[in-house]
Amino acid sequence: MAGQSDRQEGTTRAGDGPTRASGYHVGSVETVISVEEVNRQAQAIAEAGVPPGRVAELVEGEVQVEIKDLRAGYGKMEILHDFNLQVGKGQSLCLIGPNGAGKSTILHSIFGFTNIFDGTISVGGRDVTSMSSKDKLRHAGVAYILQDKSVFPAMTVEENLWMGGYLMETTAQAKRKAEEIFEKYPRLAERRSHAAKVLSGGERRLLEISRALVMEPEVLLVDEPSIGLEPRFIDMVFEILHDLQRKDGKTIVMVEQNAKKGLEFADIGYVLVSGNLAMADRGDALLRDERVGRLFLGG
């Protein structure tokens, strides 16, 4: 079982009895693999590489987000090495992998939070590699939903939604869009005048997602949507994302520490290892792969 994002799992010691531990999935397992062993086995998978053309084969219809031969990182440190990605308009892609694999760095690179050393990033056929984050949101329709605790706790739910439209020309535009979101999500409308700090974990995540919708993006970059949530709220969040993809046609690129839930949701799944693409397949196919199960699903 792999360590979760920014978390480290324990190991079983010789002579100890079976150790039960929670993994990426919901439930428990009898055996825990150390982070080092996960990385070693994942690296062995990565050495085989992804067959040429496999990334493109997984796309249905028009390509919405494309990364070509990307080398990117922070400062002078390169995290992603000649990385390639494609996801079609209205499709969903889930990124999984061990700690430090570069999963969130992909989202950061698409949105403009990293240094790009080489390669290109395109959205809707338009090269956005050098665009600022605000221009990607305003002109390329790309929104980033952060991991957690990104609401303004002292502001009301309504004020948080208005903040989502900070790039709009007028406040009135943001307020009109907020009203549309209240119509879509009555649960938020009931709490519009409440301070965001009193919301439940699931309600805060709904607010974070909704705030990103104010600018009417076509592409949602979703970083760890289930992190810190109780199982009942995790189901609610994935139902919301499902509706945004299936009913509203949003393209979703997601990093998810709950690999089972993420792969069940996504059309496409990628496994990253050390900044390289190790596996690419349909989400349901990766769920059935015994190597993915052993390393990331706890079985």
C-alpha positions as CSV (number, residue, x, y, z in Angstrom):
1,M,0.0,0.0,0.0
2,A,1.4,3.4,-1.0
3,G,1.8,6.3,1.3
4,Q,-0.8,9.0,0.8
5,S,0.1,12.4,-0.6
6,D,2.3,14.2,1.9
7,R,1.9,11.2,4.3
8,Q,4.0,8.3,5.3
9,E,2.7,4.9,6.2
10,G,4.4,2.5,8.7
11,T,6.0,-0.9,8.0
12,T,5.4,-4.4,9.4
13,R,8.3,-5.6,11.6
14,A,9.5,-9.2,11.8
15,G,7.8,-11.1,14.5
16,D,4.8,-8.7,14.6
17,G,1.3,-10.0,13.9
18,P,-0.7,-8.8,10.9
19,T,-1.1,-5.0,10.9
20,R,-4.4,-3.5,9.9
21,A,-4.1,-0.1,8.2
22,S,-6.1,2.2,6.1
23,G,-4.9,2.7,2.6
24,Y,-5.9,4.7,-0.5
25,H,-9.2,2.8,-0.5
26,V,-12.0,2.9,2.0
27,G,-11.5,-0.1,4.3
28,S,-8.5,-1.9,5.7
29,V,-5.9,-4.4,4.8
30,E,-3.7,-6.9,6.6
31,T,-0.3,-6.0,5.2
32,V,1.5,-2.7,5.0
33,I,4.3,-2.1,2.5
34,S,6.9,0.5,3.5
35,V,7.1,3.7,1.5
36,E,10.6,2.7,0.3
37,E,9.3,-0.6,-1.0
38,V,6.4,1.0,-2.8
39,N,8.8,3.4,-4.5
40,R,11.1,0.5,-5.4
41,Q,8.3,-1.6,-7.0
42,A,6.8,1.5,-8.7
43,Q,10.2,2.3,-10.2
44,A,10.4,-1.2,-11.6
45,I,7.0,-0.6,-13.3
46,A,8.1,2.7,-14.6
47,E,11.2,1.2,-16.3
48,A,8.9,-0.6,-18.8
49,G,7.4,2.8,-19.8
50,V,4.1,3.6,-21.6
51,P,3.8,2.3,-25.2
52,P,4.0,5.0,-27.9
53,G,0.6,6.4,-28.7
54,R,-1.1,5.0,-25.6
55,V,-1.7,8.5,-24.2
56,A,-3.5,9.5,-27.4
57,E,-5.5,6.3,-27.6
58,L,-7.3,7.0,-24.3
59,V,-8.7,10.3,-25.6
60,E,-12.3,10.3,-26.7
61,G,-13.3,13.1,-29.1
62,E,-11.5,16.4,-29.2
63,V,-8.4,16.9,-27.1
64,Q,-9.0,19.5,-24.4
65,V,-5.8,19.5,-22.4
66,E,-2.4,18.4,-23.9
67,I,1.1,18.4,-22.4
68,K,4.0,17.6,-24.7
69,D,7.5,16.7,-23.5
70,L,7.2,18.8,-20.4
71,R,10.1,19.5,-18.2
72,A,9.0,21.5,-15.2
73,G,9.7,22.1,-11.5
74,Y,10.4,24.6,-8.8
75,G,13.4,27.0,-8.8
76,K,16.1,25.1,-10.6
77,M,14.8,21.6,-9.6
78,E,13.2,19.6,-12.3
79,I,10.4,17.4,-11.1
80,L,8.7,16.4,-14.4
81,H,10.8,14.8,-17.1
82,D,9.6,14.8,-20.7
83,F,6.0,14.3,-19.4
84,N,3.1,13.8,-21.8
85,L,-0.6,14.0,-21.1
86,Q,-3.8,14.2,-23.1
87,V,-7.4,14.3,-22.0
88,G,-10.5,14.9,-24.2
89,K,-13.2,17.5,-23.8
90,G,-15.6,16.3,-21.2
91,Q,-13.3,13.5,-20.0
92,S,-11.8,13.0,-16.5
93,L,-8.2,12.0,-15.7
94,C,-7.0,10.8,-12.3
95,L,-3.3,11.0,-11.4
96,I,-2.0,8.5,-8.8
97,G,1.4,7.5,-7.6
98,P,3.8,7.4,-4.6
99,N,4.9,10.3,-2.6
100,G,7.0,12.8,-4.6
101,A,6.0,11.4,-7.9
102,G,5.1,14.8,-9.3
103,K,1.3,14.5,-9.3
104,S,0.4,18.0,-7.9
105,T,3.3,19.4,-10.0
106,I,1.3,18.5,-13.1
107,L,-1.6,20.6,-11.9
108,H,0.7,23.4,-10.8
109,S,2.3,23.4,-14.2
110,I,-0.9,23.5,-16.1
111,F,-2.1,26.4,-14.0
112,G,1.2,28.3,-14.0
113,F,2.7,27.7,-10.6
114,T,6.0,26.1,-11.8
115,N,9.0,26.9,-13.8
116,I,8.7,25.4,-17.3
117,F,12.1,24.4,-18.6
118,D,10.9,22.8,-21.9
119,G,7.8,21.4,-23.6
120,T,4.3,22.9,-24.1
121,I,0.9,22.9,-22.5
122,S,-2.2,23.5,-24.6
123,V,-5.8,23.9,-23.7
124,G,-8.5,23.7,-26.4
125,G,-5.7,23.7,-29.0
126,R,-4.2,27.0,-27.7
127,D,-0.7,27.1,-26.3
128,V,-1.0,28.4,-22.7
129,T,2.5,27.4,-21.6
130,S,3.7,31.0,-20.8
131,M,0.3,32.3,-19.7
132,S,-0.1,33.6,-16.1
133,S,-2.5,31.9,-13.8
134,K,-5.0,34.7,-14.0
135,D,-4.9,34.7,-17.8
136,K,-5.4,30.9,-17.8
137,L,-8.5,31.4,-15.7
138,R,-9.8,34.4,-17.5
139,H,-9.0,33.5,-21.1
140,A,-8.3,29.8,-21.3
141,G,-11.1,28.6,-18.9
142,V,-8.8,26.7,-16.5
143,A,-9.7,26.8,-12.8
144,Y,-7.7,25.3,-9.9
145,I,-9.5,23.8,-6.9
146,L,-6.9,23.7,-4.1
147,Q,-6.5,20.7,-1.7
148,D,-8.2,22.1,1.4
149,K,-8.8,25.1,3.7
150,S,-8.9,27.6,0.8
151,V,-12.1,29.3,1.9
152,F,-12.0,32.6,3.6
153,P,-13.3,31.5,7.0
154,A,-14.5,34.9,8.3
155,M,-16.4,35.7,5.1
156,T,-19.9,34.5,4.5
157,V,-20.6,31.8,2.0
158,E,-22.0,34.4,-0.4
159,E,-18.9,36.6,0.0
160,N,-16.7,33.6,-0.7
161,L,-18.5,33.1,-4.0
162,W,-18.1,36.7,-4.9
163,M,-14.4,36.3,-4.5
164,G,-14.5,33.6,-7.2
165,G,-15.3,36.4,-9.6
166,Y,-12.4,38.7,-8.7
167,L,-11.3,38.8,-12.4
168,M,-14.8,39.8,-13.7
169,E,-15.2,43.4,-14.9
170,T,-17.9,44.2,-12.4
171,T,-19.0,43.0,-8.9
172,A,-22.5,42.7,-10.3
173,Q,-21.3,40.0,-12.7
174,A,-19.9,38.0,-9.8
175,K,-23.1,38.4,-7.8
176,R,-25.2,37.2,-10.7
177,K,-23.1,34.1,-11.1
178,A,-23.3,33.5,-7.3
179,E,-27.1,33.5,-7.6
180,E,-26.9,30.9,-10.3
181,I,-24.7,28.7,-8.1
182,F,-27.2,29.1,-5.2
183,E,-29.9,27.9,-7.5
184,K,-27.7,24.9,-8.5
185,Y,-26.7,24.0,-4.9
186,P,-29.6,24.7,-2.4
187,R,-27.4,23.5,0.4
188,L,-25.1,26.5,-0.1
189,A,-28.1,28.8,-0.5
190,E,-29.4,27.8,2.9
191,R,-26.1,28.9,4.4
192,R,-25.4,32.0,2.2
193,S,-25.2,34.4,5.2
194,H,-23.2,32.0,7.4
195,A,-19.5,32.5,8.0
196,A,-17.6,29.8,6.0
197,K,-15.8,28.7,9.2
198,V,-19.0,27.1,10.6
199,L,-19.5,24.9,7.5
200,S,-19.0,21.1,7.7
201,G,-16.0,19.7,5.8
202,G,-18.2,18.6,2.9
203,E,-19.9,22.0,2.7
204,R,-16.5,23.7,2.7
205,R,-15.4,21.5,-0.2
206,L,-18.7,22.2,-2.0
207,L,-18.0,26.0,-1.5
208,E,-14.4,25.6,-2.8
209,I,-15.7,23.8,-6.0
210,S,-18.5,26.3,-6.4
211,R,-16.3,29.3,-6.1
212,A,-14.1,27.9,-8.9
213,L,-17.3,27.7,-11.1
214,V,-18.0,31.5,-10.9
215,M,-15.6,32.2,-13.8
216,E,-17.4,29.4,-15.8
217,P,-14.2,27.4,-16.6
218,E,-14.1,24.5,-19.0
219,V,-11.3,22.7,-17.3
220,L,-11.2,21.9,-13.6
221,L,-7.8,21.1,-11.9
222,V,-8.8,19.3,-8.7
223,D,-6.2,18.6,-6.1
224,E,-7.1,15.9,-3.5
225,P,-10.9,16.4,-3.4
226,S,-11.3,13.8,-0.6
227,I,-8.6,14.9,1.7
228,G,-9.7,15.3,5.3
229,L,-13.3,14.4,4.6
230,E,-15.5,11.7,6.2
231,P,-16.7,8.9,3.8
232,R,-20.2,10.4,3.5
233,F,-18.8,13.7,2.4
234,I,-16.3,12.0,0.0
235,D,-19.3,10.4,-1.8
236,M,-21.0,13.8,-2.0
237,V,-18.0,15.5,-3.5
238,F,-17.5,12.9,-6.1
239,E,-21.2,13.0,-7.0
240,I,-20.8,16.8,-7.5
241,L,-17.7,16.2,-9.7
242,H,-19.6,13.5,-11.7
243,D,-22.4,15.9,-12.4
244,L,-20.0,18.7,-13.5
245,Q,-18.4,16.3,-15.9
246,R,-21.4,14.4,-17.2
247,K,-24.1,17.1,-17.2
248,D,-22.1,20.3,-17.6
249,G,-19.3,18.9,-19.8
250,K,-16.4,20.0,-17.7
251,T,-13.0,18.4,-18.3
252,I,-11.5,17.3,-15.0
253,V,-7.8,16.6,-14.2
254,M,-7.5,15.3,-10.7
255,V,-4.9,14.3,-8.2
256,E,-6.5,11.9,-5.6
257,Q,-4.9,10.2,-2.6
258,N,-7.9,7.8,-2.4
259,A,-6.8,5.9,-5.5
260,K,-9.7,3.5,-5.6
261,K,-12.2,6.3,-5.5
262,G,-10.3,8.4,-8.0
263,L,-10.0,5.5,-10.5
264,E,-13.6,4.5,-10.1
265,F,-14.5,8.1,-11.0
266,A,-12.1,8.8,-13.8
267,D,-12.3,7.9,-17.5
268,I,-8.5,7.8,-17.6
269,G,-5.9,6.9,-15.0
270,Y,-2.2,7.7,-15.0
271,V,0.4,6.3,-12.6
272,L,3.4,8.6,-12.0
273,V,6.8,7.6,-10.7
274,S,9.6,10.0,-10.1
275,G,8.2,12.6,-12.5
276,N,7.7,10.1,-15.3
277,L,4.5,8.5,-16.7
278,A,4.7,4.8,-15.6
279,M,1.2,3.6,-16.6
280,A,-1.7,5.0,-18.6
281,D,-5.0,3.2,-19.1
282,R,-8.7,3.4,-18.5
283,G,-9.5,4.1,-14.9
284,D,-11.4,0.8,-14.5
285,A,-8.6,-1.1,-16.2
286,L,-6.1,0.2,-13.7
287,L,-8.4,-0.8,-10.9
288,R,-8.2,-4.4,-12.1
289,D,-4.4,-4.3,-12.5
290,E,-2.8,-6.4,-9.7
291,R,0.3,-4.2,-9.6
292,V,-1.8,-1.0,-9.0
293,G,-3.9,-3.0,-6.5
294,R,-0.8,-4.1,-4.6
295,L,0.9,-0.8,-4.4
296,F,-1.9,1.8,-4.3
297,L,-5.2,0.0,-3.4
298,G,-4.1,-2.0,-0.5
299,G,-4.7,-5.4,-2.0
